[in-house]
Amino acid sequence: MIETSNPAERESLLKSARRVVIKLGTNTVAGSQGELSNERVRPIAKSIAELMREGRQAVLVSSGAVGLGRGWLGLHPSRLADLVTKQACAAVGQSLLMNAYKDLFSEWDIKVAQVLLTEDDFTNWRRYSNLRQTMEKLLGFGVLPIVNENDTVSTAELESTTPSGPRTPVFSDNDRLAALVMSGMEADALVLMTNVDGLLRTIGSDGGSAHNVIPLVEQITPELKRLAAGPSENGRGGMRTKLEAAEIAMNCGGIAVIANGQRPHVLDRIFAGEKIGTAFLPSTRMRGKRRWIAYAAGVRGRVVVDAGAYRAITERKASLLASGIVRVESHFAPMDVVSILDAEGREFARGIAKCASEDAEQAARRKKSAGASASPVLVTRDNIVLLQRP
């Protein structure tokens, strides 16, 4: 079951949402020549101002810096194949983007703040906590934080949207960044603006081009993931990353909406509870550090566990003991977040390690050779988060 027949829940959640995160994609912000699309952005800014006048708190996550920088510098799009050129365009375009937002929101007496983030602002618990405190203060001042990745110094988003190697990026696009901001700020709603009307399904059995919008989703299924396309022509995300962002929002107890940012009064209609775009209803609510472990923390190590440890963790919510470790696949230090895999190599949980990987391996060897009854704890039950299985 991927659709729900309860539209009243959608309406109620969106009408009552007090803290919202709104993400604008490159295709909404920038025109075809690398200019700011004032025709599309100004109505959205006006709607955000209206939401804030109603007493809601808003955070804007905005793409577009690279595109605006390219247009300002007069570069052909083919020049963006070079990473350093992209970073230079981001440095130029970010100031243009913020200046445009400052002028736009000043029409409604709203002050804006620039918040440029890198992966370290999420993967480090202390920096993650500091970020949240700063954002809370800005919202308390009635300021609109405008968030983007710091592309000038960070390459996580610019390099690729496909993870490679042993390390998985915390975010590789602004869709996931927006979801992580929503998670960290415990926002009620996440709205992802794009250039299509929502998550689409093909109509008919002849494989034609007719599509309709899936209005409500209560569970992310393999079928839905197959419907999601790859990156768009000008942006770096696409429907696949929006689906991933929506899933984070659902698991954090919030509602997410994917909608066409080019539709008239789209934000007003969304938060009035109107049936527009695709809404993803809340499923569970992880809190505090558990959300951080599941989504924001950088995974620094991998351990494979035996069947007994798997059952203890998944069925009895037990701690991970060194005796349950089959092997350590990559090294980690104390307090690093580790990925916990079953015997088939599938990740089913994450947790914060109490000791370094070398100590864990030694403890596991001693346990197996000595046959002692006691075994050191690698990850305590309070620091383990179970992940959804595919």
N, C-alpha and C positions, 0 to 999 in steps of 0.2 A: 504494500500500500504506500504510494508516494504522494497522493493527494488527499486532502482532508475536506470534508463537506461542512466544516464549521467556519464560515467566513466571519461570524460574529467575533471570534477570538482575535482574528487579524485586526478588525476594526477597533476593538477595545484596546489591544496592546499599542497600536500606533497612536490612537487618540490620547492615551494616558502616558506615553513615553515622555519623560522629563529630561533625559540626557541622551543626545543623539550624535552619532558620528556619520558624516556625509562625505563620500568620496567621489571626486570628479576625475574622470579619465582624460587622457590626452585628446581623444576624439571629441570630447565635449569642450575642453578648454581652448584648444588650438585650432586655427583654420588651416586650410590646405597649404598656404604659403608660409606657415610658421608664425602667424600673427594671432593675437588673442581674439577669440570669437566673442566679442562683446554682445552680439545678438543672442548667444546661448547662455553666456555666463551671467549677464546682468539680471535676467529674470530669476535665476537661481539664487543670486546674492540677495535679491529683494525678498525672496521666500525665506531664506535663512534669517534675515533681519526680522521678518514677521514672526517666525518661530521664537526668536529670542524675546521679542516684545510680549509674547504670550507667557513668558516666564520659563521657557525651556532653555537648557544649556546645550550649546552646539560646538562641535569640533569639526573643522573642515580638513580633509586630506586631499591634497590637490596635486595631480600630475601636471605636466606641461612645460616644465622648466627647460628641458633639452630642446623641445620643439620651438619654443619662443627664442631661445638662444640661437638656434640654427637660423631662424628667420631674420633675427637682428644682424647676425654676421653675414647674411647673404650666402650661406653655404647650400650646396645641393644635398638632397637627402642621402645620396650615396656616400657622402663624407662621414656619415655617422657610423659607418662600419668600423671605424677606428675608435677604440675605447677612450684614448686620451682626448680625442676631439669631442666625444660625447661629454666628457667631464668638463671640458672648457665651455661647451655650449650650456651645460647645466649651471656653471658659475655665472655666465652672462644672463641666462634666462631666469634664474631664481630671483634676481633683483627686479627684473621686469615684471615677473609674476606677482611679487609682493607689492610692488608699487601700484599695479593695476588693482589688486584687491584693496589696498589702503584707500585709493580713490573711490572705488565702488562703494565700500561699506561706510565711508565717511558721509555719504548721502543720507544715511539713516543713523548717524552719530554712533556708529559701532567701531570700537578700536580693535585692531588686529595685532596678533603676535606671531612671529615666525618661529617655528619649531622644526629644526632639521635633525634627523635621527640617523643613526647607524645601527648595525646589528648589536654592537656592544652595549647600546642603551637598553637592549632587551635581554641579552644573554647574561649580563652581570646583574645579580639580584640587587646590589646596592644602587647601581645606576638606574635600574628599573624602578626601584622605590623612590629615588630622587625625582625621576621623570614624573611619576604620578603626583608627587607632592607639588611640583612646579605647575603642572597642568591644573590641579585642583585650585591653586592660588589664582591662576589666570581666570578660570571660570568664576571663581568667587568675586573677582574684580569686574565681571561682566565683559571680559575680553573674549574675542573669538580666536582661539589658537588655529593657525593654518600650518598643517604638518606636511612634510615631504621628506623623502630620503635625502641625506646629504651626499648627492651624487658626485660632488667635487672631490671628496675624499674616500667615499665608499663605492665599491664596484659590485656589490651583491646583486643589485637590481639591474645594472647596466650590462653585465657580462652575459647573462643567460637567464632564461626562466626554467631551465632544466638542471636539476642538481647533478653534480658529477663528483666522483671521488668518494672518500669515506665520510666526508662531512656534508651534512644537509643544511642549506641556508635557512635561517630563521624566517626571512622573507626575501623574495626575489621579485616583488612587484608591489605596487601601492594598494592592490586589493587586500592582500594578506597583511600589509602594514596597517591598513585601516581596521582590519579585524583585530589585530593585536592591540591597537590603541583602544578600540572598543572594550576588549577584554580587560586591559589594565585599568581603564577608567570606570569599569562596571557600568557601561552605558546600557540603556534600555533598547536602543534600536541602531541598526547599521543600514545605511542606504548607499548602494553602489550604483552610480550613474554611468550609463554607457550609451552606445548609439543604436541599440536594439531594444525591443519592447519588453524583454525579459528572457527567461529560459524558454526556448521554443521547441515544439514537437511537430514533426511532419504529419500532415493530415493525409489520409488515404493510403492505399496499399500499392499504388503504382510508382511510388518513389518520386512523385512530382515535387514542385517547389513550394506548394502551399504549406503554411505553418500556422500554428496557433500558440498562444502563450499559456504556459502552465501557471495558473493563478496562485495556487497554494501548495506548499510542500511541507510535510512533517517529518520526513526521513530521507537522508541522502542515500540512495541506492545505487548499485552498479548500473542500472538502466539510466538513471539520471546522469551519471558520470560519462556514459557513452554519448549522451546528447550534447555534452559540452565540447565546444570546438577549441582549437588552439589559439595562439596569439593573433590579435587583429593586425591589420596592415600598418597602422601608425602607432598603435599602443604596444605595450609589452606584456599585457596580461591576456585577456580573452575570457570566454565564459568558463573555462576550466578553473582559472584562478579565482573567479568570482564565486564559483561553487565551493571551492575550498574555504574561502573567506566566510561564506554563509554558514558552512558547517561549524566553523569556530564560534561564530555568533550564537548558533543554536545550542552548542554545548556549553556556552557561558550563560545560558538562560535568557538570551535576548532574541529579538526578532530581526530578521534581515530582509531587505527588499532590493531586488535588481530591477531597475527601471530605465526607460529612455530619457536621458537628460535633455533631449531636444523637444520633448512634448511640452505644450503650454502648461504653466502652473503645476508642474509635475510634483514638486515637493508639497505644495499646498494640498494637492489631491491625495497624496500618500498619507499625510498626517491627519487628514480629515477622515481617513479610513476607507477611502474610495478604492475600488477594485482596479488597480493599475499596476502593471509589472508582475513580477513573481515574488511572493512573500514566503519566507521560510520561518516556520513557527518554532518556538523554543522547545528543546527536548530535556536536557539536564542542566544543572547549574553547578559548575566547579567554582570554587572560591579561592581567593588569595594565592598562596604559593602553589597550590595544586594546578591552577590555571597556568601559572608561569612554567611549571615543570612540563606540562603537556604541550604548550604552544610556543612560548617565548624563549625558553632557555636554550642555549646552544648545547647540542648533544656532543660530548667529548669522548665517549667511550662506548664499547659494545660488549655485552657479555651474553653467552649462550648458556641456558640452564637446562637441567634435566626435567623429565616428566613430573617427578615428585615436587620439585620447586615450582614448576608451572601450576600444578594443581593447588599447591599451598597458597600461591599468590592470587590466583584467579578465583578460587572457590572459598578459601578461608581468610582472604585478605591478610595473609601472613607477611612477615619480613622475608627478605632474601638472605639466606645464610650462605656462607662461603662453601659449605658442603654441597650445595645445589648447583654450583658452577661447573659446567662442562669445559668451557674454555673462555679466555679473554681474547677478543678479536682486535681490540685497539686499546691503547693505553689511556689512562685517566688519572687525575689527582684527587685527593680528598675534597669533597664538596662539589665536584663536577657532576653534571647530569649525565647519566648513562642510559643507553638503550638496552632493554632486556628482551632477548630473543628466545623463542622456543627451539626445540631440537631441529626443526626444519628451517631455522633461520628467519622466522617471521617475527617482527617486533610486536609485542603485545602489551608492553608496559615501559614506563620510564621512571627513573628515580634518582635521588641524590646520594652519591656514594659516601660512605663513612671513612673509607681508606683508599689508598692508591691501588692501581691495578696490580702492581708487583706484590703488595701485601696480600691482596685477595687471592692471587694465584698460589702464593706460599701457604696461606691458611687452608686452601682447598686441598693442596697436596698433603699437608700434614694430617688433615682430617681423614683422607682416604687411606693413607698409609698406617695411621695409628688406630683408626677405628674408634676414636674417642666419641663420647656421647654429645659433648658440647661443641658448637661450631660458631665462629665469630659471625656477626651480622655485617653484611655488606651494605644493605639498604634497609632502613627501618620501614615498617608498614605505613607510618605517617608520611613518609617521603616517597611513596610509590603511587603512581597514577596509572590506572588501567586504560589502555587505548582501545578504540573500537576495532574489531577484527573485520577484514574485508569480507 
